[in-house]
Amino acid sequence: MSRWVPDAPHAGEITVRQLLAHTSGLPDYASTPEILGHMSEPHTPATLLAVIADEPLAFPPGTDHAYSNSNYVVLGLVLQAVAGSPWTEQVQARVDALGLDALSTTGLATVAGHVGGVDTTGGMDPSIPDAAGRMVGPAADVARWGALLAAGRVLPADLVDAMAEPTPESLDEAEGYGLGLMVADLASGAPTLGHSGSVLGFQSRLRVRRSDALAVATLVNDLAAEADDVDAALWEALGDPL
């Protein structure tokens, strides 16, 4: 990744593919005291990554799998270096072109988030998740996005196949991980692709059955509520449980 973001931590040791697969070994900035203690303050990608600049890698790149939000912050900077504009503008233009204009990269929530019923409004600046999760939108558009991706309407089929191929390093986990996608089989054996997410006050889960692009998107506005539990109940009701 040193070709695109030479100032990023361990840039000379990590590839862009390893960032996408979470096999980079980069520590997660989002779990550091420097960030957790200043969640309501605005940050830049540079200040987010600065908190892990002197930290060692969790493992040699490409030898293991560990999800790290830092990977996506660096990927956002890669996009900016390649295209010359912020990732927020690039992603917004693409979702708008798909007719998903209710999806937004502003990170400004339209409903109040909670933790165990306690309102968290103002507790997290939208800049904190950056490219790891600075998007908001209604469940219908999130589901539509997943269906379009699975149906080859966003990327060519060969690229979707590459995204949906779990890395060997992730196979011993409950859900495999490809390139930016969580992958798992339903009880029928049908493969699914998607992703989960959480920020202060909110949880989300998107899962799409690849065979017919059936998509289920679950958004909850309480960090203490499990979006995965709702997702599992919905697939059970659909007759193809996890």
N, C-alpha and C positions, 0 to 999 in steps of 0.2 A: 504493500500500500504506500510505500515511500514515493512511488511515482506520482501519486495524486495528493497525498497529505503527509509530506515529509516531517512535519512538526508533531504529528500525533505520537503518543507513547508507543514505543517498540515498532515504529513504522517499518524499519528495515527487516523485521523478522516475520511479518504477517502478510498474507495475501488477502485480496478483496473477497475471494471465495471463502476463505476461513472466517471472515467477518460475517458473511451471510449464513454460514453453517454453525456459527458459535463454537468453532474449534480453534479460535485464536488464542485463548488463554488470557485475554484481557480482563483485569478485575472490573467489577461492576461499580461505576461511580455512584449509582443510585442507593447503594447500601452503606456509603461512607458517612461518618459523623459530620464531615464538612458540608455535605448536601442535606442530610436528614435534619440538621440543626438550622438550616437556612432555606427551608422549602418555600417560604412565601416571598423570597427575594428573586429578582430577575437574574438569569444567568445567560451566558453565551456558550456555544459548543466548546470554545477554548477554555472557559472557566470550569465547565463540567469535567473535561478531560484532565485539567490541571491537577485535580485531586488524586488522580491515579498515576500521574506522570513519573513518580519515583517508586511506584510499587512494582514488584517483580511479577512476571506472568504466572498464572496459576499452574500452568503446565506448558511444555514445549508445543508451539503451534502445530496443529494437525494430529496430535496424539491423543486427545480426549475431547469431550464435549461438556460445556457448561454455559448456560444461557447468561448473557451479560448485556445489559442495556448499552454499555459503552460501544459495543460493536455497531449498533445502529446510529449512534451519534457520529462515529467516524464515517459510516456509509453516507450519512447526510452530507458530510464535507466532501466525500468523493464525488457525489452527484454535482455539488456546486463547482468543484474543480473541473469536471468533465464538461458540463454544460454552460458554466459561467453565470448561473443564477441559483438562488437558494432552493433547497429541496422542496420547501413549502410551495413555491411558485410552480415547480415542475410537477409535483404531485397534484396540486389543485387543478392545473390545466388538463391533466389526464383524466381525473375523475369527472370534471365538468364536461369533457368531450364525450364521456360515456353516459351523460344524462344524470349523473349522480351529484347534482349541484347542492344537495343538502349536506353532503360530506364536506368538512372544512378542516383546514390545517391550522386554523387560528389557535386551537386548543382551548377556546372559551366555551365552557359548558353552558348549556341552555336550561339545565335543571340543577338543583342543589345536590351535591354529593354528601355522603354521611359515612361515619364509622360507628356502627352499633347504635344508629339513630341520632348521633350527634352531628349537626350540620358542620361541614368542613369548608364551606365557602370562604375563599380568601386564604386558605391554608397552604395552597400550592400554586406558585406562579406557573403559567402555561409553558414557560421556557424550560422548566425542569425536565420533562420527559423528552423534549426535542424530537429528533427523528425516531426515537424509540416508542413514541406514543402520543405525539401532539396532534391528535385528530379527534374530531367529534362528529356525530351524525346519528340519525335515527336507525333503529334496527333494520327496517325495511331496506334502506340503501346499503347497509353493511352486508345484508344477505344477498342483495342484488350484485354487489361487487364480487362476492365469493362465487356466485353462479356464473358470472361473466368470465372470471378467471378460469374456472374449471372447464368452461365450454370453449376455451381458446379464443375468446373475444378480446382479451387484453394483451396476451402474448401468444406467439406461435406455440403449437402443441409440443414441439420438442423442448422448448424452454420451460413450459409447465411441467413436463416430464422430469426435467432436471431438478426443478424446484421441489418436486414431490418425491424424489428418491432419497430416503433417509441415509444419512452418513453412517458408516460402520460404527463410529464412536458414540452414536446416540441410540444404538439398537438395544442396549441393556436398560433403557429407561421405559417408563410407562407409555410414553408416546415418542415415536421417532421424530427426528428433525432433519429436514432437507435443507434447501436454500431459502431461508425466510419463511418456511412453512412447517407447521407441525403436521405429522402424518400418522394415521392409525387406521386399523380395519374395524368395521362394524361386525356384529355377530354373524351376518350373512357372508362375511369375507370381503364385502365391498370396501375398497379403500376410500378414505376421506382425507381432505386437506383443510387446513385452516390455521387458526391461531387463537391464543388466549391473551388477556392483558389485564393489568391493574395499575391504577394510579390512586392517589389519595381521594377517597370518596366513591370510587367506581371500580367495577369489574366488567369484563366482557369475554365473550367466546363466540367464535365463528367456526362452523364445521360444514363442509360441503361434500356430499357423496359424488365422486367423480363420474360414476356410470351415467347419471342423469342430471347432474348439476343441482340436485336438491340441496338447498342451503338452509341452515338454521343459525340465526344470529340471536344471541342473548346478551342484553345489556342490563346491568343492575346498578343503582345509584347508592349502594352501601358496600363499603369494602369488607364488611363482616358477612355479607351474603355471598354465597358461592354460585357464580354464573355456571360453573361446570355441573353443579347439581341440577339446575334448571335444564341445561343442555341434555344431560343424560335422561331426564324424565321425558323430554320432548322426543328424543329418538326412540325411547321405549314406546311412547304413544304412537309413533309412526310405524311401529312394527319391525324396526331394525335396530335393536339396542346396541349399545357400545360393548 
